[in-house]
Amino acid sequence: MSSTVAFIASFVAILLGSAAGIWLRRHPSIDALEPGSKELIRLGASFLATLAALVIGLMIASAKNFYDSQSSNIRQLGANAVLADQMLGKYGPEAKPARALLREGTPQTVARIWQENRGHVGGSTFVVSETAERFYNAIEALKPVTDEQRSLKSRLGQITSDLARTRLLVFTQSDNAIPMPFFVVLVFWLMVIFGSFCLFAQTRPLVIVTIFVFALSVASALFLIVDLSYPFEGLMQVSDHHLRVVWPELDK
């Protein structure tokens, strides 16, 4: 479910709930309700509004945690790439092929992460690219001679493992942070709440405009929440700046 679909679905549903309340308002039985019955309806709507507020709070927390987790993974990828390049530089001339593969593979990794999370690339997301495979093989092929080189190769093995693990985390955490049943139930509650608002209100132009603005505001909030749960697309996607800034460092 995209953020645009979430906005349209919630906005239309809220307007339909409001329209149902306005239609029921014209029924003679509504005016005949005793004060206690009207109070019961208002209390029920207030209870639903409290539940809706709690659910929206949970959705915001879930989407924000998911977004922050993916953003942290991207920063970690960039930091590990720079660290691996620096260690390969210290290792000596024997590590030049591995450094070249690292510089070649970083832009490919950036493109693959954003494209595959948007569904633009087919195949398994867990398959290691050819460049990455050659890079890992180049690290394994290093034959340390000095104690410093042996120490560097050991640390390089750990860093390359961290690179692979973090990349996999980006893909394994790519599921939508907001479950569809959560969203559907919330929209249904909002329909009932707005319908109850219109049940006892006079259908005047100012009231209709106010309901329209409220519906637009709530739908916009849901749009932002759902958009936040898709870190690699939409208005608030994670920037690839954290990976692109490492390219000049790798070229030094």
ChimeraX attribute file (.defattr): number of C-alpha atoms within 10 A of each C-alpha:
attribute: neighborCount
match mode: 1-to-1
recipient: residues
	/A:1	13
	/A:2	14
	/A:3	21
	/A:4	17
	/A:5	12
	/A:6	22
	/A:7	22
	/A:8	16
	/A:9	15
	/A:10	26
	/A:11	25
	/A:12	17
	/A:13	20
	/A:14	28
	/A:15	21
	/A:16	16
	/A:17	24
	/A:18	26
	/A:19	19
	/A:20	18
	/A:21	22
	/A:22	22
	/A:23	14
	/A:24	17
	/A:25	20
	/A:26	14
	/A:27	11
	/A:28	9
	/A:29	9
	/A:30	14
	/A:31	13
	/A:32	10
	/A:33	11
	/A:34	9
	/A:35	9
	/A:36	9
	/A:37	12
	/A:38	17
	/A:39	12
	/A:40	11
	/A:41	15
	/A:42	17
	/A:43	12
	/A:44	15
	/A:45	20
	/A:46	14
	/A:47	13
	/A:48	17
	/A:49	18
	/A:50	12
	/A:51	14
	/A:52	19
	/A:53	13
	/A:54	12
	/A:55	16
	/A:56	18
	/A:57	13
	/A:58	14
	/A:59	21
	/A:60	21
	/A:61	14
	/A:62	17
	/A:63	23
	/A:64	16
	/A:65	15
	/A:66	22
	/A:67	22
	/A:68	16
	/A:69	15
	/A:70	21
	/A:71	19
	/A:72	15
	/A:73	19
	/A:74	23
	/A:75	16
	/A:76	17
	/A:77	25
	/A:78	21
	/A:79	15
	/A:80	19
	/A:81	24
	/A:82	20
	/A:83	15
	/A:84	23
	/A:85	23
	/A:86	15
	/A:87	18
	/A:88	23
	/A:89	17
	/A:90	13
	/A:91	21
	/A:92	11
	/A:93	10
	/A:94	15
	/A:95	19
	/A:96	15
	/A:97	15
	/A:98	23
	/A:99	23
	/A:100	14
	/A:101	17
	/A:102	23
	/A:103	21
	/A:104	16
	/A:105	19
	/A:106	21
	/A:107	14
	/A:108	13
	/A:109	17
	/A:110	18
	/A:111	11
	/A:112	16
	/A:113	20
	/A:114	19
	/A:115	15
	/A:116	17
	/A:117	18
	/A:118	15
	/A:119	10
	/A:120	9
	/A:121	13
	/A:122	8
	/A:123	8
	/A:124	8
	/A:125	17
	/A:126	11
	/A:127	9
	/A:128	13
	/A:129	14
	/A:130	9
	/A:131	16
	/A:132	19
	/A:133	13
	/A:134	17
	/A:135	22
	/A:136	18
	/A:137	12
	/A:138	17
	/A:139	19
	/A:140	13
	/A:141	12
	/A:142	15
	/A:143	12
	/A:144	16
	/A:145	8
	/A:146	10
	/A:147	9
	/A:148	12
	/A:149	18
	/A:150	15
	/A:151	12
	/A:152	18
	/A:153	20
	/A:154	13
	/A:155	14
	/A:156	22
	/A:157	15
	/A:158	12
	/A:159	18
	/A:160	18
	/A:161	14
	/A:162	16
	/A:163	20
	/A:164	15
	/A:165	13
	/A:166	20
	/A:167	20
	/A:168	18
	/A:169	15
	/A:170	19
	/A:171	15
	/A:172	11
	/A:173	12
	/A:174	18
	/A:175	12
	/A:176	16
	/A:177	21
	/A:178	20
	/A:179	11
	/A:180	11
	/A:181	9
	/A:182	13
	/A:183	19
	/A:184	14
	/A:185	13
	/A:186	19
	/A:187	23
	/A:188	15
	/A:189	19
	/A:190	25
	/A:191	25
	/A:192	21
	/A:193	25
	/A:194	25
	/A:195	24
	/A:196	24
	/A:197	18
	/A:198	22
	/A:199	25
	/A:200	17
	/A:201	13
	/A:202	13
	/A:203	14
	/A:204	9
	/A:205	9
	/A:206	10
	/A:207	13
	/A:208	18
	/A:209	11
	/A:210	12
	/A:211	19
	/A:212	15
	/A:213	12
	/A:214	16
	/A:215	22
	/A:216	19
	/A:217	13
	/A:218	15
	/A:219	23
	/A:220	19
	/A:221	15
	/A:222	24
	/A:223	21
	/A:224	19
	/A:225	25
	/A:226	26
	/A:227	24
	/A:228	28
	/A:229	28
	/A:230	27
	/A:231	26
	/A:232	23
	/A:233	18
	/A:234	17
	/A:235	12
	/A:236	15
	/A:237	16
	/A:238	20
	/A:239	14
	/A:240	17
	/A:241	12
	/A:242	18
	/A:243	20
	/A:244	14
	/A:245	12
	/A:246	19
	/A:247	18
	/A:248	10
	/A:249	13
	/A:250	20
	/A:251	10
	/A:252	8
